[in-house]
Amino acid sequence: MAVVASMVGAATLFCLTAICIAVPQQMNDEMRSYGANLIVTPIETDGHKTGIDDAMVDHTTEMVRAHGTARYATYRYENVRVNAAPYVMAGVDAAQVRDLNHHWSVDGDWPSNGSVLIGRDVADALGADIGSSITIGYRSSDNSASSSSSSSSSSSSASSSDNAQAQSGSSAPSAPSESGHVSSDIMETKGTDFRVAGIVDTGGNEDSIIYATLNDMQKLTGTKRGADVIEYSASATGDDLTKTVTSINDMTSMHVKAQQVTKITSSDTRIITMLQTLFWIVSLVVLVLTLVGVSTTISSIVSQRGYEIGLRKALGASSRSIGLEFYVESAFYGLIGGLIGTAAGYGLAYVLTTVVFGRTLSLNWPLAIGSVVFSALIAVLASIPPVHRANRIDPAVVLREE
């Protein structure tokens, strides 16, 4: 019974601990696929929209990766017109964005030279389908200094899509004239033809943006400049992520500003904390039940061996030697139960992580060894009260009853 109690305790504790260690990290990786948890935007000092150049992108990426792994994507935003209506166009590296945003539902293909990926809202407004052709026009007046300052202030939002939405608000078409006629300048439909390669549907602000390659963006605008936003999906969380933000912001010469995406980092932290708390509470309950089970079994053994203990004391055996014998026996029970329970616990943890979380779990050897040793230690601790009762046995009373 002592072996069984130790086995059940070791299996449960090892299973919960293994999951508690492995799953939060896996959940953190999973949360990273739902977007960025850190964004970096430029600080414009001369009133012109210059963006973040490639060298600065590499430098900030090194700083972010100093605290863990990270995926990133850069976005260059411009105000454009399609059928005289204002939209926001983002110049991106399709491979970077696809790797960063696994949750995006893309029907069709990602943008390539000569083709664009449009949001669901844009597709509905234009009546465009995959394979359709749309004409995108660019005018420098739509991306004037006022529009640039508006986009700069909006870049402090929680995500680049929110930034893009704020930009679109700064480039609304002009109002009708006093005579009631719409300006012919607004009705201009000249531009560059692009094929719709795909439609993205996220249910968020991304659905109102047109995505093109950086090469097409440069051809359309006639200018080459840096990114307006760098989105990072960093493995660092909590204090490490805060340190990353602080270290970037402290580098005033970099002319960039970093901030956490609160809606991602807070949800990530809250879910993992709740999961860990639940696991530790269950582990504590199992630990107490294991102590009770082993202690009860050892108490039964002491009661059954009362005559033997009394006889040994009458023959000169010390309480220390009797106690040591029970401690060694309890440790042996705990060791055997720990070995079997740890193996069973790993099997259970592997099944749970595979079926429930869709992940694989490798054997954590330090944890496995610690589980076996801990089981033996728990068995020894559980035998302390029964050993004290054994040491209080009076040989005269026990032998007289026999």
Secondary structure by P-SEA (a helix, b strand, c coil): caaaaaaaaaaaaaaaaaaaacaaaaaaaaaaaacccbbbbbbccccccccccaaaaaaaaaaaaccccccbbbbbbbbbbcccbbbbbbbcaaaaaaaaccccccccccccccbbbbcaaaaaaacccccbbbbbbbbcccccaaaaaaaaaacccccaaaaaaaaaaacccccccccccccccccccbbbbbccccccccccccccbbbbcaaaaaaaacbbbbbcbbbbbccccaaaaaaaaaaaaacccccbbbbcaaaaaaaaaaaaaaaaaaaaaaaaaaaaaaaaaaaaaaaaaaaaaaaaaaaaaaacccaaaaaaaaaaaaaaaaaaaaaaaaaaaaaaaaaaaaccccccccccaaaaaaaaaaaaaaaaaaaaaaaaaaaaccaaaaaaac
